Every structure is written in structure tokens, then in C-alpha cells.
Amino acid sequence: MFDIPELSPAQQQIVSAITAMGRHTWQQHLLIEAGAGTGKTTTVVAARQALVDSGVGVLAVTFSSAGRLRFAQVHQAHFGAELPYKSVFTFDGLAFEVLCGAEDGRSFSGDGFFTQDEIRQNAVNDSDQLVEMLGELVDELNDVWEGQIPSREMDLIALLELISNTRIANVFRDPRVYPDEDFLEEFQEREREDYIASLDLPPWFYALFTRFERLRRESRHLVGVDGAAYDLAGDPQALVRYVRAKGIKVVVVDEFHDTKALHFELIKVLISAGCRLVLMGDRHQDIFAWRGLRPFSAFEAASQIANMETLTLPRSWRYGQRIARIADHIVQILQPGTEKVTGARAQAAKLHATDDLVAWLAQSEQKGVPLAGHCAILPTAADCMALQMRLLDAGVSYQLVQRVPYFFHGQEFRLIRALAVLHSHLFGAAPAFHVNNLYALDILIDVPGLQLDREVRADLRRELGLDGATRLDGKRLLTADPAIFGFALDEVGKHMPSTLTSEQAWPQWLAHAISTLHLHAFLHQRAQHPAAGRQSGLLLEEIQRRFCVDQSPAAQLQAWDTRIERFMKRRAASSLSLTSVLHAKGHEYERVLLPVNAFGWQRHLQQPTAAGWRELYVAVTRAQAGIMLELAGGDERLGELAKAVFGG
């Protein structure tokens, strides 16, 4: 039945244990700890099919859309047939299905949420209605808060975004904030108020958020698939009714290491409905965080579940023993005494070091060495952008993985670009009009140091066509008039601090503008977590250094645009891949390149933390056949730290 040739004896044993659960009359659960490349998804796919073949109702859930696609691909590869529709869900996808009903229009929610047909017909998510509803609530609350809550239309739109961000935070952290919490103890109320304060939100936001969410749910306004798990957590009996109506007896959770606090609440609801759980994951791959919030450990939470048996898959089929030793070294730091990580003995694995990774890549490309199987993995998007500039300088082509942006689309480069355009407009020859100047100004006008109020920013965006831009294939098509752009620069210039309105040489003015407008603080506040904010600031300084040359800023922008256009024309899919560690998850490469410098893994070795070790573990375990380190600068201490982790 499940005798798939690719399964190892250990995997076969786990599949047998899972299928046995379907025959039990008692409630038992399995927690399977499996390292990178051990065949986690293959095992749960085989187990799910074995349960289906046995006539057991089974529900498969995974964390991400990429994980759902991977689940379907593995099923296709092993069984030669497509995975039946709605056989595997993300947590949000499952919540949306439960709340909005199945194909027959049934609603399992006691609140009577809309059906999927009504969702498609845009019966919900009417932003005008949401703004109107929020406006009425703000007017009511301002009687209590003495007008402290901003109430103009643009303010309300911004508040809707803050509310959406708080929903995201609710997924990641406990204690959370729910709209139905009317009878909290005083200490619980204080916890939730402190929680709101930890998100850098004003005290009145607690009342605004809870009241608005209650109104939104009573009005049956779903956010959509994204964030639907948050709504389902407020209506847990809907999930109970769903699994019982579908006859679901076993729930398989893949990517369990990425399960967050709110998702785990749904898992506990499934237990209360009588379901048996199969939780498959690698605790050392939990690297998701949201703006520095306290992390939630799904594995620690699972250890508190009664009748939970733990099994392991420690052997990786992705890489050989050398990479396995590196991975095991990190695992033993994170979890001393855990079962040893092993790799395939017959699989060769190499470790190289170089003092200039970019030069090595350039030489390899010139020699015709294929780089398609190589991927440079860095801690943050800002680190990726710094390496991109080095690759551009050396003429090395590269491609980006998933949502990692090009450096010239990053907010750091666009801030410098906007300042270069503004300096040229105020004191020199204006640069040729370029659509990227619009995007750059779009970021600059949000800088608090300019003290542009919301109404002025809204007017500028409207005049520049940034608000009403035509969209094609998900991209904005801007058609702003260059003359209007000049008027917009005049308006921004009027709000510049007085010390920046007197003519100065470009490099000195640029440094003064970065300091006066507090751009480092601006970038840090916008970053997803503190480490990303720190690297974003370093990237800003690196771009500033590159712009501080003996050439007019207008000429520099033209030179940058020429180089970028040339790069975009010759980039190829067969080139080096480049990504951040967050987006490397779920992928594997023949060789992984790890720069160990200020824009790389240096701080992970010099100032090690548990979160940093997990990131390094994920990066290392993406490699199949080799790892290359870039150890630049002759730092002996750093070299010794790298040797301790990676070996000789």
C-alpha cells in the first residue's frame, strides 16, 4: 500500500505508525522531529495516501503556499497523479474554507460568514464600507479620548493598515488581542495594553482595535484568505463542525516548525474535536519572526499535549557527511545531546574558502563554469542588496529568488536617489526624468524629518499619479508629467529643514541630509526586525559612499541607470541565484555560498544567538554538494570562529 521504493526503513516505520493511528479507538498523537533533507514532506505525503487508502478521513495542513505546492509536487512524483483538490491547505486557506463554506455554499460558522461565490462577487472587503465603519467608531471613541485619534480619510486608511499589522502580530505572539474579550482580569487587560505598546502604538489603539474587529466580524467583513486564521480563532466551533462534517479523523501538519501561537490554538481545537495529530517538522528551522516579537515555540507547546509520542528522522538524504557535521555542530549548540545529524556516506561534499567571492564568481563565469546550481544565501535583504552591488561592479550576472528585491528597487537606494534628484533640482542641473525618480520620491515624502502632514503627502501622490496608477500584471504603470514632478520637488523643497536649503557641495550636503532627516532611524523603524534594521542602515552608508564621488548627482544617476539597464538586458536564468535566508527555506542548491563579512554571516559568529544559529543552520542545510565561505579582511579571530563551525 505504502511500499514506495524511495522511503527509507525509518520513513516506512513512521508511515506505519501513522496509519496505525487511524485504526485506534483512543486519541494518540505523533510529533516527528526531522532535520533538513530527511524527507519530511515525502513521509507525510506517503502517510496521508496510506490513510486515504485505508478509508480514514485525513486533513493535511502546512504553513505556506510554497509548502502546499511542494506537498502536491511530491504526491505527483510518487503516485503519478495529481493531488485531489482541497487535500492540503495552509492554515489561512483552511480557515477561509471553514468560514466561507464549501462548493455547496454551506457555512460552518455560527456567525454565518459569506460563501465563496459571494466572496468572488465582492460581497465583502468593500474598503469604502470599512473606512466608513472605522470613521464612525473613531468619532465615538474620540469623545472618550478627547480627539486624540486622527480622523481624516487618509488617517483612517492608515489606521486600517495598522489594524491589519496587529492581526499579523496576533498570529505570532501571546497574549493576543481578541474582539470578544469583555471580561478580562485586570492583569490580563494590562498585559494586552503592554502588548499594544510593544508594537509602538498609542494607548487608544487597544480600544480602537478590539472594537473595530468586533464590528468587522458582526458585519461579516472577512479580510480574505490572508489572515483568515485570525478570524477562525474567534469562532473555534466552526472548525469543530467542519472536521466532524467531513469525517476527519487524522490531521497531518507539515512544516510544523513554522506554526505560530494562533495556529497552535487551532490545533488545540482539532484535538478537542477528537482528531489525532501528526506533527512533522524541524525545530531548528524556526526562523520566522515579526518585528522582534517574542518567538513562539511550536515544539515546546506540542510537548504539553497529552498522549504525544515523539519519533525522529535524523538522517539527511540531501547532503554528505561533511555538511552533516557542520549542521550537527550547530544543532548541538542549540539542543545539546540531541540525536546526531547524519548524511549519506556515499555522497561527496566539499568545503572551500576564498577571500574574494565576487572575484571567484567572475573568473568562473569567464571560464564557462555553470553557476545555475550555486546560490549565495545571506541573513537579510539588505545584505543581499550589498552583494548585488558588488556583483554589478564585477559584471557577474545573477537572479533573485522569490521576493528578494533588486538593490535599485530597495528603499535605501531610492532614498539616496531621491536626495540626489532633490539636490540637483535645488542647486544644479535637474536630472533627466526617469520613472524610478517617482518611486524614490514616494519613499522620501514619508520620512518624518520632512514633517509633511498626511494631507500634503496625499496631494503629492495624487498629483504624481502614484495613487491612481494603472496596473498591468500586478505592476504599477506610472505616467506622471515631468513638469508636475518638478512642482512636486518644489513642494518638498519648501519643507526641507532650513540647514538643507542653502547650497553646499553634494557629498557634504548628502551626509548632512541623512543625519538631519534621521534616515537611519526611519529605516530601522520600517524593518521587520532589529537585525534587518541594522543592516539596512549599513547598506544606506554603503550606497552613500558610492555616491560621494567627484561627479554631479545628476550625472551619477544617469550612469547608474545605464549600468542597471545593461544588467537587466543580459541577466540569464542560468546564472547565480541570490536570496535571503528567510526565502531560502524549502529550496536546495548544489553549492551554497556564504559571505562571512559585515554584509553576511560575520555577526552570527562574533555575537552568536539562538536565532542566529538557526538562520545559519538553514543556510548550511540548503547545500547538496558543497559550501563556499568568503573570509575577507584577514581577521584571524573571525577565521578561528569560522573554523570552529565549518571545520578546516
C-alpha positions as CSV (number, residue, x, y, z in Angstrom):
1,M,0.0,0.0,0.0
2,F,2.7,2.5,1.0
3,D,5.7,0.5,-0.1
4,I,7.3,3.3,-2.0
5,P,10.9,2.5,-3.1
6,E,12.2,5.9,-2.1
7,L,11.2,5.5,1.5
8,S,13.9,4.5,4.0
9,P,13.2,1.9,6.7
10,A,12.9,4.8,9.2
11,Q,10.4,6.6,7.0
12,Q,8.4,3.3,6.5
13,Q,8.3,2.9,10.2
14,I,6.8,6.4,10.7
15,V,4.2,5.8,7.9
16,S,3.2,2.5,9.6
17,A,2.9,4.3,13.0
18,I,0.7,7.0,11.4
19,T,-1.6,4.5,9.6
20,A,-2.0,2.6,12.9
21,M,-3.4,5.8,14.4
22,G,-6.3,5.6,12.0
23,R,-7.3,2.2,13.5
24,H,-7.0,3.2,17.1
25,T,-10.1,3.8,19.2
26,W,-8.2,6.1,21.5
27,Q,-6.7,9.6,20.8
28,Q,-2.9,9.4,20.2
29,H,-0.6,12.0,18.6
30,L,2.8,11.8,16.9
31,L,5.5,14.5,16.9
32,I,8.1,13.7,14.3
33,E,11.3,15.7,14.6
34,A,13.1,15.6,11.3
35,G,16.2,17.5,10.1
36,A,16.7,19.3,6.8
37,G,16.7,17.0,3.8
38,T,15.4,13.9,5.7
39,G,12.3,13.5,3.6
40,K,9.7,15.2,5.8
41,T,7.3,16.0,3.1
42,T,7.8,12.7,1.3
43,T,6.9,10.9,4.5
44,V,3.8,12.8,5.3
45,V,2.6,12.6,1.7
46,A,3.0,8.8,1.8
47,A,1.3,8.6,5.2
48,R,-1.6,10.7,4.0
49,Q,-2.2,8.5,1.0
50,A,-1.9,5.4,3.2
51,L,-4.7,6.8,5.4
52,V,-6.8,7.6,2.4
53,D,-6.4,4.1,1.0
54,S,-7.5,2.8,4.4
55,G,-10.7,4.8,4.3
56,V,-9.6,7.2,7.1
57,G,-10.7,10.8,6.9
58,V,-7.5,12.9,6.8
59,L,-6.8,16.6,6.6
60,A,-3.3,17.9,5.6
61,V,-2.2,21.4,6.7
62,T,1.0,23.3,6.0
63,F,2.4,26.7,6.9
64,S,3.0,28.4,3.5
65,S,1.7,28.4,-0.1
66,A,5.1,27.2,-1.2
67,G,4.8,24.2,1.2
68,R,1.3,23.4,-0.2
69,L,2.8,23.4,-3.7
70,R,5.7,21.2,-2.6
71,F,3.2,18.8,-1.0
72,A,1.3,18.5,-4.3
73,Q,4.5,18.1,-6.3
74,V,5.8,15.3,-4.1
75,H,2.4,13.5,-4.3
76,Q,2.6,13.8,-8.2
77,A,6.1,12.4,-8.2
78,H,5.4,9.4,-6.0
79,F,1.9,8.4,-7.1
80,G,1.8,9.6,-10.7
81,A,-1.4,11.5,-10.2
82,E,-2.4,15.0,-9.2
83,L,-3.3,15.5,-5.5
84,P,-7.1,15.8,-5.3
85,Y,-8.4,19.3,-4.9
86,K,-8.5,20.7,-1.4
87,S,-6.4,17.8,0.0
88,V,-3.9,20.1,1.6
89,F,-4.4,23.7,3.0
90,T,-2.4,26.4,4.6
91,F,-3.8,27.5,8.0
92,D,-5.3,30.6,6.4
93,G,-6.7,28.6,3.5
94,L,-8.3,26.1,5.8
95,A,-9.8,29.0,7.8
96,F,-11.2,30.6,4.7
97,E,-12.7,27.3,3.6
98,V,-14.3,26.8,7.0
99,L,-15.7,30.3,7.3
100,C,-16.8,30.8,3.7
101,G,-18.2,27.3,3.0
102,A,-17.6,24.5,0.6
103,E,-18.7,24.2,-3.1
104,D,-22.3,23.7,-2.0
105,G,-22.4,27.0,-0.2
106,R,-22.5,25.6,3.3
107,S,-21.2,27.8,6.1
108,F,-19.8,26.1,9.2
109,S,-19.5,29.4,11.0
110,G,-22.1,30.2,13.7
111,D,-21.8,33.8,12.5
112,G,-23.0,33.0,9.0
113,F,-20.0,34.2,7.0
114,F,-20.3,34.7,3.3
115,T,-19.9,31.8,0.8
116,Q,-17.1,31.6,-1.7
117,D,-19.4,32.7,-4.5
118,E,-20.2,35.9,-2.6
119,I,-16.5,36.4,-1.9
120,R,-15.8,36.2,-5.7
121,Q,-18.7,38.6,-6.3
122,N,-17.0,41.1,-4.0
123,A,-19.8,41.0,-1.4
124,V,-17.2,41.6,1.3
125,N,-13.9,43.5,1.6
126,D,-15.5,46.7,0.4
127,S,-12.8,49.2,1.5
128,D,-15.2,52.2,1.4
129,Q,-17.6,50.4,3.9
130,L,-14.6,49.6,6.1
131,V,-13.4,53.2,6.1
132,E,-16.9,54.4,6.8
133,M,-17.4,51.9,9.7
134,L,-14.0,52.9,11.1
135,G,-14.8,56.6,10.8
136,E,-18.0,56.2,12.9
137,L,-16.1,54.3,15.5
138,V,-13.3,56.9,15.7
139,D,-15.9,59.7,16.2
140,E,-17.4,57.7,19.0
141,L,-14.1,56.9,20.7
142,N,-12.8,60.5,20.4
143,D,-15.5,61.5,22.9
144,V,-13.6,59.4,25.4
145,W,-10.0,60.1,24.1
146,E,-10.6,63.9,23.7
147,G,-9.9,63.9,19.9
148,Q,-6.5,62.2,20.1
149,I,-7.4,59.7,17.4
150,P,-6.8,61.1,13.8
151,S,-9.9,61.1,11.8
152,R,-9.3,62.4,8.3
153,E,-9.8,60.0,5.4
154,M,-6.1,59.4,4.9
155,D,-5.7,58.8,8.6
156,L,-8.4,56.2,8.6
157,I,-6.8,54.4,5.7
158,A,-3.5,54.4,7.6
159,L,-5.3,53.1,10.7
160,L,-6.8,50.2,8.7
161,E,-3.2,49.2,7.8
162,L,-2.2,49.4,11.5
163,I,-5.1,47.2,12.3
164,S,-4.1,44.7,9.7
165,N,-0.5,44.7,11.0
166,T,-1.9,44.0,14.5
167,R,-3.7,41.0,13.2
168,I,-0.4,39.7,11.9
169,A,1.2,40.2,15.3
170,N,-1.7,38.3,16.8
171,V,-0.7,35.3,14.8
172,F,2.9,35.4,16.2
173,R,2.6,36.3,19.9
174,D,0.8,35.5,23.1
175,P,-1.0,37.2,24.8
176,R,-3.1,38.2,21.8
177,V,-5.9,40.7,21.4
178,Y,-9.4,39.4,20.5
179,P,-12.5,41.4,20.0
180,D,-14.7,39.3,22.3
181,E,-12.6,39.6,25.4
182,D,-15.1,41.6,27.6
183,F,-14.4,40.1,31.0
184,L,-10.6,40.1,31.4
185,E,-8.9,40.2,34.8
186,E,-7.1,43.5,35.5
187,F,-3.7,41.8,35.0
188,Q,-4.8,40.4,31.6
189,E,-6.0,43.8,30.5
190,R,-2.7,45.3,31.5
191,E,-0.8,42.5,29.6
192,R,-2.7,43.4,26.4
193,E,-2.2,47.1,26.8
194,D,1.5,46.5,27.2
195,Y,1.4,44.3,24.1
196,I,-0.1,47.1,22.1
197,A,2.6,49.4,23.5
198,S,5.3,46.9,22.4
199,L,4.1,47.4,18.8
200,D,4.9,51.2,19.2
201,L,1.2,52.0,19.0
202,P,-0.6,54.7,21.1
203,P,-2.7,53.7,24.2
204,W,-6.0,54.4,22.4
205,F,-5.3,51.8,19.8
206,Y,-6.2,49.0,22.1
207,A,-9.8,50.2,22.3
208,L,-9.9,51.0,18.6
209,F,-8.6,47.6,17.5
210,T,-10.8,45.5,19.7
211,R,-14.0,47.5,18.9
212,F,-13.3,47.6,15.2
213,E,-12.6,43.9,15.0
214,R,-15.9,43.2,16.7
215,L,-17.8,45.4,14.3
216,R,-16.0,43.9,11.3
217,R,-16.9,40.4,12.4
218,E,-20.5,41.3,13.2
219,S,-20.7,42.9,9.7
220,R,-19.3,39.7,8.2
221,H,-16.3,41.5,6.7
222,L,-13.6,38.9,6.0
223,V,-10.1,40.1,5.3
224,G,-9.8,37.3,2.6
225,V,-7.6,34.2,2.6
226,D,-4.6,36.1,4.2
227,G,-5.3,36.4,7.8
228,A,-8.4,34.2,7.8
229,A,-6.9,32.0,10.6
230,Y,-7.2,35.0,12.9
231,D,-11.0,35.1,12.2
232,L,-11.4,31.4,12.7
233,A,-9.6,31.6,16.1
234,G,-12.5,33.8,17.1
235,D,-15.1,31.1,16.0
236,P,-13.5,27.8,17.0
237,Q,-16.7,25.8,16.9
238,A,-16.8,26.4,13.2
239,L,-13.7,24.3,12.9
240,V,-15.2,21.6,15.1
241,R,-18.3,21.5,12.9
242,Y,-16.1,21.3,9.8
243,V,-14.0,18.3,10.7
244,R,-16.9,16.4,12.1
245,A,-19.0,17.1,8.9
246,K,-16.1,15.9,6.8
247,G,-15.4,12.8,8.9
248,I,-11.8,13.9,9.5
249,K,-10.0,11.6,12.0
250,V,-6.3,12.4,11.5
251,V,-4.8,15.8,10.9
252,V,-1.3,15.9,9.4
253,V,0.7,19.2,9.9
254,D,3.7,19.6,7.6
255,E,6.3,22.5,8.3
256,F,5.2,22.3,11.9
257,H,8.3,24.3,12.9
258,D,6.6,27.4,11.3
259,T,3.4,27.0,13.3
260,K,2.7,30.2,15.3
261,A,0.8,30.8,18.5
262,L,-2.6,31.4,16.9
263,H,-2.2,28.4,14.6
264,F,-1.5,26.3,17.6
265,E,-4.8,27.4,19.1
266,L,-6.5,25.9,16.0
267,I,-4.5,22.7,16.5
268,K,-5.9,22.5,20.1
269,V,-9.4,23.0,18.7
270,L,-8.8,20.0,16.4
271,I,-7.8,17.9,19.5
272,S,-11.0,18.9,21.3
273,A,-12.9,17.7,18.2
274,G,-11.4,14.3,18.6
275,C,-8.7,14.4,15.8
276,R,-5.4,12.6,16.1
277,L,-2.4,14.8,15.2
278,V,0.7,14.1,13.1
279,L,3.2,17.0,13.5
280,M,6.2,16.9,11.2
281,G,9.0,19.5,11.4
282,D,12.5,20.6,12.2
283,R,12.6,22.8,15.3
284,H,15.9,24.3,14.2
285,Q,14.3,25.8,11.1
286,D,12.0,28.1,13.0
287,I,13.4,31.5,11.9
288,F,10.2,33.4,11.2
289,A,9.8,36.5,13.4
290,W,7.7,39.6,13.1
291,R,9.2,42.9,14.2
292,G,11.2,41.5,17.0
293,L,8.2,40.0,18.9
294,R,8.9,37.2,21.4
295,P,9.1,34.0,19.4
296,F,6.6,31.1,19.9
297,S,8.0,27.6,20.0
298,A,5.6,25.1,18.5
299,F,7.7,22.2,19.7
300,E,7.6,23.4,23.3
301,A,3.8,23.8,23.1
302,A,3.5,20.3,21.5
303,S,5.4,18.7,24.4
304,Q,2.5,19.7,26.7
305,I,-0.1,17.7,24.7
306,A,-1.2,14.5,26.4
307,N,-0.6,11.2,24.6
308,M,2.1,12.7,22.4
309,E,4.8,10.3,21.1
310,T,8.0,11.6,19.6
311,L,9.8,9.9,16.6
312,T,12.8,11.2,14.7
313,L,14.3,11.2,11.2
314,P,17.9,12.4,11.8
315,R,19.5,11.2,8.5
316,S,19.6,13.6,5.6
317,W,19.5,12.5,2.0
318,R,20.3,15.9,0.7
319,Y,24.0,16.2,1.6
320,G,27.0,14.1,2.6
321,Q,28.7,13.6,5.9
322,R,30.9,16.8,5.8
323,I,27.9,19.1,5.6
324,A,26.1,16.9,8.1
325,R,29.0,17.5,10.6
326,I,28.5,21.3,10.2
327,A,24.8,21.0,10.6
328,D,25.2,18.7,13.7
329,H,27.7,21.2,15.3
330,I,25.0,23.9,15.1
331,V,22.3,21.6,16.3
332,Q,24.3,20.5,19.3
333,I,24.8,24.2,20.2
334,L,21.0,24.8,20.0
335,Q,20.0,21.5,21.6
336,P,22.9,19.7,23.4
337,G,22.6,15.9,23.5
338,T,20.1,15.6,20.7
339,E,20.3,12.8,18.2
340,K,23.3,13.2,15.9
341,V,22.6,14.6,12.4
342,T,24.0,12.3,9.7
343,G,24.3,12.4,5.9
344,A,24.6,10.0,3.1
345,R,28.1,8.4,3.3
346,A,28.4,7.9,-0.4
347,Q,27.6,11.5,-1.2
348,A,30.6,13.8,-1.6
349,A,30.6,17.2,0.0
350,K,33.2,19.9,-0.4
351,L,34.1,23.0,1.7
352,H,36.1,25.8,0.1
353,A,37.1,29.3,1.3
354,T,38.1,32.4,-0.6
355,D,39.0,35.9,0.3
356,D,37.0,37.4,-2.6
357,L,33.8,35.6,-3.6
358,V,32.9,38.0,-6.3
359,A,36.3,37.7,-8.0
360,W,36.0,33.9,-7.9
361,L,32.5,34.1,-9.4
362,A,33.7,36.4,-12.2
363,Q,36.6,34.0,-13.0
364,S,34.3,31.1,-13.0
365,E,31.8,32.8,-15.3
366,Q,34.7,33.7,-17.7
367,K,35.8,30.1,-17.8
368,G,32.3,28.9,-18.6
369,V,31.7,27.2,-15.3
370,P,27.9,26.8,-14.9
371,L,26.7,28.7,-11.9
372,A,23.0,27.8,-12.1
373,G,23.3,25.4,-9.2
374,H,25.1,28.0,-7.0
375,C,23.2,30.2,-4.5
376,A,24.5,32.9,-2.3
377,I,22.4,33.0,0.9
378,L,22.6,36.0,3.2
379,P,20.9,36.9,6.5
380,T,18.8,39.8,5.3
381,A,17.5,41.5,2.2
382,A,19.9,44.4,2.9
383,D,22.8,42.0,2.9
384,C,21.6,40.7,-0.5
385,M,21.5,44.2,-1.9
386,A,25.1,44.9,-0.8
387,L,26.3,41.8,-2.6
388,Q,24.3,42.7,-5.7
389,M,26.2,46.0,-6.0
390,R,29.5,44.1,-5.8
391,L,28.3,41.6,-8.5
392,L,27.2,44.5,-10.7
393,D,30.6,46.1,-10.3
394,A,32.3,42.9,-11.4
395,G,29.9,42.2,-14.3
396,V,28.6,39.0,-12.7
397,S,25.0,38.1,-13.7
398,Y,22.6,36.9,-11.0
399,Q,19.0,36.1,-10.5
400,L,16.9,36.7,-7.3
401,V,14.9,34.0,-5.5
402,Q,11.2,34.9,-4.7
403,R,10.6,38.2,-3.0
404,V,14.2,39.5,-2.6
405,P,14.3,42.9,-4.3
406,Y,16.9,44.3,-6.6
407,F,19.1,46.8,-4.8
408,F,17.9,49.6,-7.1
409,H,14.3,48.9,-6.0
410,G,15.2,48.9,-2.3
411,Q,14.2,51.8,-0.1
412,E,17.9,52.5,0.8
413,F,18.9,53.2,-2.8
414,R,15.7,55.1,-3.5
415,L,16.2,57.4,-0.6
416,I,19.7,58.3,-1.8
417,R,18.3,58.6,-5.3
418,A,15.6,61.0,-4.1
419,L,18.1,63.1,-2.3
420,A,20.3,63.2,-5.5
421,V,17.3,64.3,-7.5
422,L,16.4,67.0,-4.9
423,H,19.9,68.4,-4.7
424,S,20.1,68.6,-8.5
425,H,16.7,70.4,-8.6
426,L,17.6,72.9,-5.9
427,F,21.2,73.7,-6.8
428,G,22.1,72.3,-10.2
429,A,21.0,70.9,-13.4
430,A,18.0,68.7,-13.0
431,P,18.5,65.0,-14.0
432,A,16.6,63.6,-16.9
433,F,13.1,62.5,-15.9
434,H,13.0,58.8,-15.0
435,V,10.1,56.7,-13.7
436,N,12.4,55.5,-10.8
437,N,12.6,59.1,-9.6
438,L,8.9,58.9,-8.9
439,Y,9.3,55.7,-6.8
440,A,12.2,57.4,-5.0
441,L,10.2,60.5,-4.1
442,D,7.3,58.2,-3.0
443,I,9.5,56.9,-0.2
444,L,11.2,60.2,0.7
445,I,7.9,62.0,1.4
446,D,7.2,59.5,4.2
447,V,10.4,60.5,6.1
448,P,9.2,62.1,9.4
449,G,12.1,64.5,9.3
450,L,10.5,66.4,6.4
451,Q,7.4,67.0,8.6
452,L,5.0,66.6,5.7
453,D,1.5,66.1,7.1
454,R,-0.7,63.4,5.6
455,E,-2.8,65.8,3.5
456,V,0.3,67.2,1.8
457,R,1.6,63.7,1.1
458,A,-1.7,62.6,-0.2
459,D,-1.9,65.6,-2.5
460,L,1.7,64.9,-3.8
461,R,0.9,61.3,-4.5
462,R,-2.3,62.2,-6.3
463,E,-0.6,64.8,-8.5
464,L,2.2,62.4,-9.4
465,G,-0.3,59.6,-10.3
466,L,1.1,57.3,-7.5
467,D,-2.4,56.7,-6.1
468,G,-4.3,56.1,-9.3
469,A,-1.6,54.3,-11.2
470,T,-2.8,51.8,-13.9
471,R,-1.9,48.2,-13.0
472,L,-0.7,45.6,-15.5
473,D,0.3,42.1,-14.4
474,G,0.4,43.4,-10.8
475,K,2.8,46.2,-11.6
476,R,2.1,49.9,-11.5
477,L,2.4,51.9,-14.7
478,L,3.2,55.5,-13.9
479,T,2.5,58.2,-16.4
480,A,3.4,61.4,-14.4
481,D,4.1,64.6,-16.3
482,P,7.8,65.7,-15.8
483,A,6.6,69.2,-15.2
484,I,4.3,68.1,-12.4
485,F,7.3,66.2,-11.0
486,G,9.2,69.5,-10.9
487,F,6.4,71.1,-9.0
488,A,6.4,68.2,-6.5
489,L,10.1,68.7,-5.9
490,D,9.4,72.4,-5.3
491,E,6.8,71.5,-2.6
492,V,9.2,69.0,-0.9
493,G,12.0,71.6,-1.0
494,K,9.8,74.0,0.9
495,H,9.5,71.6,3.7
496,M,13.2,70.8,3.9
497,P,15.0,71.8,7.1
498,S,16.5,75.3,6.7
499,T,20.0,73.9,7.0
500,L,19.5,71.9,3.8
501,T,18.1,74.8,1.7
502,S,21.4,76.6,1.4
503,E,23.7,75.4,-1.4
504,Q,26.5,73.0,-0.3
505,A,28.8,70.7,-2.2
506,W,27.0,67.4,-2.9
507,P,28.9,65.0,-0.7
508,Q,28.7,67.2,2.3
509,W,25.0,68.0,1.7
510,L,24.2,64.3,1.3
511,A,25.8,63.4,4.6
512,H,24.1,66.4,6.3
513,A,20.7,65.4,4.8
514,I,21.0,61.8,6.0
515,S,21.8,63.0,9.5
516,T,19.2,65.8,9.7
517,L,16.4,63.7,8.3
518,H,17.3,60.8,10.7
519,L,17.2,58.3,7.8
520,H,18.9,55.6,9.9
521,A,16.0,55.7,12.4
522,F,13.5,55.8,9.6
523,L,14.9,52.6,8.0
524,H,15.2,50.9,11.4
525,Q,11.5,51.6,12.2
526,R,10.4,50.2,8.8
527,A,12.4,47.0,9.1
528,Q,10.8,43.7,10.0
529,H,13.2,43.0,12.9
530,P,16.1,44.8,14.6
531,A,18.9,42.9,12.8
532,A,17.3,43.8,9.4
533,G,17.1,47.5,10.6
534,R,20.8,47.5,11.5
535,Q,21.8,46.0,8.1
536,S,19.6,48.5,6.3
537,G,21.4,51.3,8.0
538,L,24.8,49.9,7.0
539,L,23.5,49.5,3.4
540,L,22.5,53.1,3.4
541,E,26.0,54.1,4.4
542,E,27.5,51.9,1.6
543,I,25.3,53.5,-1.0
544,Q,26.1,56.9,0.3
545,R,29.9,56.1,0.0
546,R,29.3,55.1,-3.6
547,F,27.6,58.4,-4.4
548,C,30.2,60.5,-2.7
549,V,32.4,60.9,-5.8
550,D,33.6,63.9,-7.8
551,Q,30.7,64.0,-10.1
552,S,27.3,65.7,-10.1
553,P,24.5,63.7,-8.6
554,A,22.5,64.0,-11.9
555,A,25.4,62.5,-13.9
556,Q,25.8,59.8,-11.3
557,L,22.1,58.8,-11.6
558,Q,22.4,58.6,-15.3
559,A,25.5,56.4,-15.0
560,W,23.7,54.1,-12.5
561,D,20.6,53.8,-14.8
562,T,22.8,52.9,-17.8
563,R,24.5,50.2,-15.8
564,I,21.3,48.8,-14.5
565,E,19.6,48.7,-17.9
566,R,22.6,46.9,-19.3
567,F,22.5,44.3,-16.5
568,M,18.7,43.8,-16.9
569,K,19.2,43.0,-20.6
570,R,21.9,40.4,-20.1
571,R,20.8,38.6,-16.9
572,A,20.0,34.9,-17.5
573,A,18.1,32.2,-15.8
574,S,21.3,30.1,-15.8
575,S,23.2,32.4,-13.6
576,L,24.0,32.5,-9.9
577,S,21.0,32.6,-7.5
578,L,20.9,35.1,-4.7
579,T,18.5,35.1,-1.7
580,S,18.0,35.9,2.0
581,V,17.9,33.0,4.5
582,L,14.2,33.6,5.1
583,H,13.4,32.9,1.4
584,A,15.9,30.1,1.1
585,K,13.7,27.8,3.1
586,G,12.1,25.0,1.0
587,H,14.9,25.2,-1.6
588,E,18.1,23.3,-2.1
589,Y,21.2,24.0,-4.3
590,E,24.2,22.2,-5.4
591,R,26.5,24.7,-3.8
592,V,25.8,27.4,-1.2
593,L,27.9,30.5,-0.9
594,L,28.2,32.2,2.5
595,P,29.9,35.6,2.7
596,V,31.3,36.0,6.2
597,N,31.7,39.7,6.4
598,A,29.9,42.8,7.6
599,F,27.2,42.2,5.0
600,G,27.0,38.5,5.7
601,W,27.4,36.0,8.5
602,Q,30.1,37.7,10.4
603,R,27.9,38.9,13.3
604,H,26.3,35.4,13.6
605,L,29.8,34.1,14.5
606,Q,31.0,37.0,16.5
607,Q,27.8,37.6,18.5
608,P,26.1,34.3,18.4
609,T,22.4,34.0,19.5
610,A,19.9,31.1,19.2
611,A,18.1,32.9,16.5
612,G,21.3,33.5,14.6
613,W,22.4,29.8,14.9
614,R,19.0,28.7,13.5
615,E,19.5,31.1,10.5
616,L,23.0,29.7,9.8
617,Y,21.6,26.1,10.1
618,V,19.0,26.8,7.5
619,A,21.6,28.3,5.1
620,V,24.1,25.5,5.6
621,T,21.5,22.8,5.1
622,R,20.3,24.2,1.7
623,A,23.6,22.7,0.2
624,Q,23.7,19.4,-1.6
625,A,27.3,19.1,-2.5
626,G,29.4,22.0,-1.2
627,I,29.7,25.2,0.7
628,M,32.0,28.1,-0.1
629,L,32.9,30.7,2.5
630,E,34.1,34.2,1.8
631,L,36.5,35.1,4.6
632,A,37.8,38.6,3.7
633,G,40.0,41.0,5.6
634,G,42.5,38.7,7.2
635,D,40.6,38.8,10.6
636,E,42.3,35.9,12.4
637,R,39.7,35.8,15.2
638,L,36.9,35.6,12.7
639,G,38.8,32.9,10.8
640,E,39.1,30.8,14.0
641,L,35.4,31.2,14.7
642,A,34.5,30.1,11.2
643,K,36.9,27.1,11.5
644,A,35.2,26.0,14.8
645,V,31.9,25.8,13.0
646,F,32.8,24.7,9.5
647,G,36.0,22.7,10.1
648,G,39.3,23.1,8.4
